[in-house]
């Protein structure tokens, strides 16, 4: 692949902004950021004509896209389609997410993810959200398929982690033991707590055993109380715990998110996820999941997805919209909103080759124009995706 010089936009490298600068790309990777006007030879010159050039977005929780749900067809082809459906909205890496389903579906998803990750087409790993969740916090998951984690499940997951570099598993505290969490963490599995009524003490034991994050903070978990701080309180207080947040104006009130952002003790941080379903980028008003119809309801910052009884069923959110929401409603600076969509999820997922525009990293990029809408994305230095 020829060297490229991208200029004419304000550059954000994941840490700070660069004005009057050019980004050099070679062989699909970042070569350097140099001042405009510096002599550059043997390069394709690309004038971006304004806007902001930033690291491509990274989404740790994506159930569907391109009209496809991973649960309907847990294949590598589905994973590629989902990734392609989110690319016009700035997402260059994502984890296809399998929710609670019948036995055997997990095995298919694990095999497919190993193939998809190796292909380098935007699938960065796999997120297994279930079946080891608490029926009391099922959300849109089917409780009849939920069950405790068995040692045989741990064996399967630790084996899967050898073939999938980034494997996230969401577990309920009620369904696991600290010893099981330790085994998973020591094998490289990223363990998150979610869909649980866990009290704070139980959560802290599992965090100390190796659980590293929480899945969609506030949603489907024990909330924060002044005498019972719950999983929310434990996650905000534990310094090593990370948390995904769904910034769509439906899942969590912006006030609660602003409080959480100020309260989170680091170095663990909060980062954006979409929890997106198949309708992102689609015009349809409904789809089916596990035989149930999920409807798109218009209104608010973006439309919401819900079952007939009103239960939220994932989101209709894309990552560019989450960044805009962060700036408009969460009092975030543009740089921090961009970090929550790129650098922070990269750190949480241990994707050390992306999330920042640093020499040697993947040239996964997003070009944002007026109103922070996506003009273009690049995957490994190759332009792909149009305005979203």
C-alpha positions as CSV (number, residue, x, y, z in Angstrom):
1,X,0.0,0.0,0.0
2,X,1.4,3.4,-1.0
3,X,2.3,6.0,1.6
4,X,-0.4,8.5,2.2
5,X,-0.3,12.0,3.6
6,X,-3.6,13.2,5.1
7,X,-3.8,17.0,5.7
8,X,-6.3,19.8,5.9
9,X,-8.1,18.5,9.1
10,X,-7.4,19.1,12.8
11,X,-5.7,15.9,14.1
12,X,-6.6,14.3,17.4
13,X,-4.1,11.6,18.3
14,X,-6.0,10.2,21.3
15,X,-4.3,12.4,23.8
16,X,-4.2,15.9,22.3
17,X,-5.1,17.9,19.2
18,X,-2.6,18.9,16.5
19,X,-3.3,22.0,14.3
20,X,-1.6,22.6,10.9
21,X,-0.4,19.0,10.9
22,X,-0.3,16.1,8.4
23,X,-0.8,12.4,9.2
24,X,1.5,10.0,7.4
25,X,0.4,6.4,6.8
26,X,2.5,3.6,5.4
27,X,1.7,0.0,5.0
28,X,-1.6,0.4,6.8
29,X,0.0,1.9,9.9
30,X,0.6,5.3,11.4
31,X,4.1,6.6,10.4
32,X,4.1,10.0,12.0
33,X,2.4,13.4,12.5
34,X,4.4,16.1,10.9
35,X,3.9,19.9,10.5
36,X,2.2,21.1,7.4
37,X,4.7,22.3,4.8
38,X,7.3,19.7,5.6
39,X,8.6,18.1,2.5
40,X,7.0,14.7,1.9
41,X,8.1,12.6,-1.0
42,X,6.7,9.4,-2.5
43,X,3.3,10.0,-0.9
44,X,-0.4,10.2,-2.1
45,X,-1.5,13.6,-0.9
46,X,-5.1,13.7,0.5
47,X,-6.7,17.0,1.4
48,X,-9.5,16.5,3.9
49,X,-10.7,20.1,3.6
50,X,-11.5,20.7,7.3
51,X,-13.0,18.7,10.1
52,X,-11.4,16.5,12.6
53,X,-9.3,13.3,12.0
54,X,-9.3,11.0,15.0
55,X,-8.7,7.4,15.9
56,X,-11.4,5.1,14.7
57,X,-14.1,4.2,17.2
58,X,-14.0,0.9,19.2
59,X,-17.2,-0.7,20.4
60,X,-17.0,-3.5,23.0
61,X,-20.7,-4.4,22.8
62,X,-22.5,-4.8,19.4
63,X,-25.4,-7.2,19.1
64,X,-26.2,-6.4,15.4
65,X,-26.0,-4.2,12.4
66,X,-26.6,-4.2,8.6
67,X,-30.0,-5.8,9.4
68,X,-28.3,-8.8,11.0
69,X,-28.3,-10.1,14.6
70,X,-25.4,-12.2,15.7
71,X,-27.8,-14.6,17.6
72,X,-29.7,-15.3,14.4
73,X,-26.5,-16.5,12.6
74,X,-23.4,-16.7,14.8
75,X,-21.1,-16.9,11.8
76,X,-18.0,-15.0,10.6
77,X,-20.1,-13.7,7.7
78,X,-22.6,-12.2,10.1
79,X,-19.7,-10.7,12.1
80,X,-18.3,-9.1,9.0
81,X,-21.7,-7.7,8.0
82,X,-22.2,-6.2,11.5
83,X,-18.8,-4.6,11.4
84,X,-19.5,-3.1,7.9
85,X,-22.8,-1.8,9.1
86,X,-21.2,0.2,11.8
87,X,-18.2,1.5,9.8
88,X,-20.1,4.5,8.3
89,X,-20.6,5.7,11.8
90,X,-16.9,5.7,12.6
91,X,-16.5,2.3,14.2
92,X,-13.4,0.6,12.9
93,X,-13.2,-2.2,15.6
94,X,-16.0,-3.9,17.4
95,X,-16.8,-7.0,19.4
96,X,-19.9,-8.8,18.1
97,X,-22.0,-9.7,21.1
98,X,-23.9,-12.9,21.6
99,X,-26.7,-12.7,24.2
100,X,-28.2,-15.6,26.1
101,X,-29.4,-18.3,23.8
102,X,-29.8,-22.1,23.5
103,X,-26.9,-24.5,24.1
104,X,-24.5,-24.8,21.1
105,X,-24.8,-21.2,20.0
106,X,-21.8,-20.2,22.0
107,X,-19.6,-22.8,20.4
108,X,-20.6,-21.6,16.9
109,X,-19.8,-18.0,17.9
110,X,-16.4,-18.9,19.3
111,X,-15.4,-20.7,16.2
112,X,-16.6,-17.9,13.9
113,X,-14.9,-15.2,16.0
114,X,-11.5,-16.9,15.7
115,X,-11.8,-16.7,11.9
116,X,-13.2,-13.2,11.8
117,X,-10.5,-11.7,14.1
118,X,-7.8,-13.2,12.0
119,X,-9.2,-11.6,8.8
120,X,-8.5,-8.1,10.1
121,X,-11.8,-6.7,8.8
122,X,-12.9,-4.8,11.9
123,X,-13.9,-7.7,14.2
124,X,-11.6,-7.3,17.2
125,X,-12.9,-10.1,19.3
126,X,-16.1,-11.6,20.8
127,X,-18.3,-10.6,23.7
128,X,-20.4,-13.4,25.3
129,X,-23.2,-11.7,27.3
130,X,-24.8,-14.8,28.9
131,X,-26.0,-17.4,29.6
132,X,-24.5,-17.1,33.1
133,X,-26.7,-14.2,34.1
134,X,-29.3,-13.6,36.9
135,X,-32.9,-14.2,35.9
136,X,-33.9,-11.4,38.3
137,X,-32.1,-8.9,36.0
138,X,-32.8,-10.6,32.7
139,X,-33.7,-7.4,30.7
140,X,-34.5,-8.7,27.2
141,X,-32.6,-11.9,27.7
142,X,-34.6,-15.1,28.1
143,X,-34.4,-16.3,31.7
144,X,-35.1,-20.0,30.8
145,X,-31.7,-20.3,29.2
146,X,-29.7,-18.7,32.1
147,X,-27.7,-21.0,34.4
148,X,-24.7,-21.1,36.7
149,X,-21.2,-21.2,35.3
150,X,-19.8,-24.8,35.5
151,X,-16.1,-25.8,35.5
152,X,-16.7,-27.3,32.0
153,X,-17.8,-23.8,30.9
154,X,-14.6,-22.3,32.3
155,X,-12.5,-24.9,30.4
156,X,-14.3,-24.0,27.2
157,X,-13.8,-20.3,27.7
158,X,-10.1,-20.5,28.7
159,X,-9.5,-22.7,25.6
160,X,-11.4,-20.1,23.4
161,X,-9.1,-17.4,24.7
162,X,-6.1,-19.0,23.1
163,X,-7.7,-18.5,19.6
164,X,-9.5,-15.2,20.2
165,X,-7.2,-12.5,21.4
166,X,-9.9,-10.4,22.9
167,X,-12.7,-12.4,24.6
168,X,-15.1,-10.6,26.9
169,X,-17.6,-12.6,29.1
170,X,-20.4,-10.9,31.1
171,X,-21.3,-12.9,34.2
172,X,-23.7,-12.4,37.1
173,X,-22.2,-12.6,40.6
174,X,-25.0,-15.0,41.5
175,X,-23.8,-17.5,38.9
176,X,-20.0,-17.6,39.5
177,X,-17.4,-18.1,42.2
178,X,-14.2,-16.0,42.8
179,X,-12.1,-19.1,41.9
180,X,-13.8,-19.4,38.5
181,X,-13.3,-15.7,37.8
182,X,-9.6,-16.0,38.7
183,X,-9.2,-19.0,36.3
184,X,-10.8,-17.0,33.5
185,X,-8.8,-13.8,34.2
186,X,-5.5,-15.7,34.4
187,X,-6.2,-17.2,31.0
188,X,-6.7,-13.8,29.4
189,X,-10.5,-13.6,29.4
190,X,-11.8,-10.2,30.2
191,X,-14.5,-10.8,32.8
192,X,-17.3,-8.2,33.3
193,X,-20.1,-8.3,35.8
194,X,-23.6,-7.5,34.6
195,X,-27.3,-8.6,34.7
196,X,-26.9,-9.1,38.4
197,X,-28.4,-8.2,41.8
198,X,-25.0,-8.4,43.3
199,X,-24.3,-6.4,46.5
200,X,-21.2,-4.3,46.7
201,X,-19.3,-6.7,48.9
202,X,-19.8,-9.6,46.5
203,X,-18.9,-7.5,43.5
204,X,-15.7,-6.3,45.2
205,X,-14.7,-9.9,45.9
206,X,-15.1,-10.7,42.2
207,X,-13.2,-7.6,41.1
208,X,-10.3,-8.6,43.4
209,X,-10.5,-12.1,41.9
210,X,-9.9,-10.6,38.4
211,X,-13.2,-9.3,37.0
212,X,-12.2,-6.2,35.1
213,X,-15.4,-4.3,34.2
214,X,-19.1,-3.9,34.3
215,X,-21.5,-4.3,31.3
216,X,-23.6,-1.2,30.6
217,X,-23.2,0.6,33.9
218,X,-26.6,1.2,35.7
219,X,-28.6,-1.1,33.4
220,X,-29.6,-4.5,34.6
221,X,-27.7,-4.3,37.8
222,X,-28.1,-3.4,41.5
223,X,-28.2,0.4,41.8
224,X,-26.5,2.8,44.1
225,X,-28.0,3.4,47.5
226,X,-26.5,5.3,50.5
227,X,-26.6,2.1,52.7
228,X,-26.5,-0.4,49.8
229,X,-24.1,0.9,47.2
230,X,-24.7,-2.2,44.9
231,X,-22.7,-3.0,41.8
232,X,-22.9,0.6,40.6
233,X,-21.2,1.8,43.7
234,X,-18.6,-0.9,43.7
235,X,-17.7,-0.3,40.1
236,X,-17.3,3.5,40.6
237,X,-15.2,3.0,43.7
238,X,-12.9,0.2,42.6
239,X,-9.8,1.8,40.9
240,X,-9.2,-1.0,38.5
241,X,-12.7,-1.5,37.1
242,X,-13.9,-0.2,33.8
243,X,-17.5,0.4,32.7
244,X,-19.3,0.7,29.4
245,X,-22.1,3.3,29.2
246,X,-24.9,3.5,26.7
247,X,-25.2,7.3,26.0
248,X,-28.5,7.5,24.2
249,X,-30.7,9.4,26.6
250,X,-32.9,6.3,27.2
251,X,-30.8,3.8,29.1
252,X,-29.5,6.2,31.7
253,X,-30.5,9.8,32.5
254,X,-27.7,12.2,31.5
255,X,-27.6,13.6,35.1
256,X,-26.7,10.1,36.4
257,X,-24.0,9.7,33.8
258,X,-22.5,13.1,34.6
259,X,-22.4,12.1,38.3
260,X,-20.8,8.7,37.4
261,X,-18.2,10.3,35.2
262,X,-17.2,12.7,38.0
263,X,-17.2,9.9,40.6
264,X,-15.3,7.2,38.8
265,X,-12.1,6.4,40.6
266,X,-9.2,5.5,38.3
267,X,-7.2,4.4,36.5
268,X,-10.1,2.4,35.3
269,X,-12.5,4.6,33.3
270,X,-15.9,4.7,31.7
271,X,-16.2,4.4,28.0
272,X,-18.9,4.4,25.3
273,X,-20.7,1.3,24.0
274,X,-23.7,1.1,21.8
275,X,-25.3,-2.2,22.7
276,X,-26.6,-1.8,19.2
277,X,-29.2,-4.1,17.5
278,X,-29.7,-4.8,13.8
279,X,-31.6,-1.6,12.9
280,X,-28.6,0.7,13.1
281,X,-28.4,2.3,9.6
282,X,-31.7,0.7,8.6
283,X,-35.1,2.2,7.9
284,X,-37.2,-0.7,9.3
285,X,-39.2,-0.2,12.4
286,X,-38.9,-3.6,14.0
287,X,-37.1,-6.9,14.0
288,X,-37.3,-10.2,15.9
289,X,-35.0,-11.7,18.5
290,X,-35.6,-15.1,20.0
291,X,-39.0,-15.1,18.5
292,X,-40.1,-11.8,20.0
293,X,-40.7,-8.6,18.1
294,X,-38.6,-5.6,19.1
295,X,-40.0,-2.2,18.0
296,X,-38.2,1.0,17.1
297,X,-39.9,3.9,19.0
298,X,-39.2,7.4,17.8
299,X,-38.4,10.3,20.2
300,X,-35.7,11.7,22.3
301,X,-32.1,12.1,21.4
302,X,-32.4,9.0,19.2
303,X,-35.0,6.3,18.8
304,X,-35.3,3.5,21.4
305,X,-35.8,-0.2,20.9
306,X,-38.2,-2.1,23.2
307,X,-40.4,-5.1,23.5
308,X,-44.2,-4.8,23.5
309,X,-44.1,-4.4,27.3
310,X,-41.7,-1.5,27.1
311,X,-38.6,-3.3,28.2
312,X,-35.5,-1.8,26.6
313,X,-34.0,-4.2,24.1
314,X,-30.5,-3.0,23.2
315,X,-30.2,0.3,21.5
316,X,-30.5,2.1,18.2
317,X,-27.3,4.0,18.9
318,X,-24.1,4.4,16.9
319,X,-20.7,5.5,18.2
320,X,-20.7,8.9,16.4
321,X,-24.0,9.7,18.0
322,X,-22.6,8.6,21.4
323,X,-19.7,11.1,21.0
324,X,-22.1,13.9,20.1
325,X,-24.3,13.0,23.1
326,X,-21.2,13.2,25.4
327,X,-20.4,16.7,24.2
328,X,-23.9,18.0,24.2
329,X,-25.3,16.4,27.4
330,X,-22.5,15.0,29.6
331,X,-20.3,18.1,29.9
332,X,-17.4,16.3,28.1
333,X,-14.8,18.1,26.2
334,X,-14.5,17.0,22.6
335,X,-11.2,15.3,23.3
336,X,-12.6,13.3,26.3
337,X,-15.6,12.2,24.3
338,X,-13.3,11.0,21.5
339,X,-11.2,9.2,24.0
340,X,-14.3,7.4,25.4
341,X,-15.0,6.1,22.0
342,X,-11.4,5.1,21.1
343,X,-8.5,5.2,23.5
344,X,-10.4,4.1,26.6
345,X,-12.1,1.0,25.0
346,X,-8.7,0.1,23.4
347,X,-7.1,0.2,26.8
348,X,-9.9,-1.8,28.4
349,X,-9.9,-4.5,25.7
350,X,-6.0,-4.5,25.6
351,X,-6.0,-3.6,21.9
352,X,-2.6,-2.0,22.1
353,X,-2.3,-1.5,18.3
354,X,-5.2,0.9,17.9
355,X,-7.2,3.7,19.6
356,X,-4.5,6.3,19.2
357,X,-2.6,7.9,16.2
358,X,0.9,6.9,17.3
359,X,3.7,5.5,15.1
360,X,3.3,1.8,14.5
361,X,-0.4,1.7,15.3
362,X,-3.1,0.6,12.9
363,X,-4.3,3.3,10.6
364,X,-7.9,3.0,11.7
365,X,-9.3,6.5,11.4
366,X,-12.5,8.5,11.4
367,X,-12.9,11.9,9.7
368,X,-15.6,14.0,11.4
369,X,-17.2,17.0,9.7
370,X,-19.8,19.6,10.7
371,X,-21.8,18.6,13.7
372,X,-19.4,15.7,14.4
373,X,-21.0,13.6,11.7
374,X,-18.8,11.1,9.9
375,X,-17.4,12.0,6.5
376,X,-15.1,9.0,6.0
377,X,-13.4,6.1,7.8
378,X,-10.2,4.2,7.2
379,X,-9.5,0.6,8.1
380,X,-5.8,-0.3,8.1
381,X,-5.2,2.7,5.9
382,X,-7.9,1.8,3.4
383,X,-10.8,4.2,3.0
384,X,-14.2,2.7,3.7
385,X,-17.6,3.9,4.8
386,X,-19.4,7.0,3.8
387,X,-21.1,9.7,5.8
388,X,-23.1,8.5,8.8
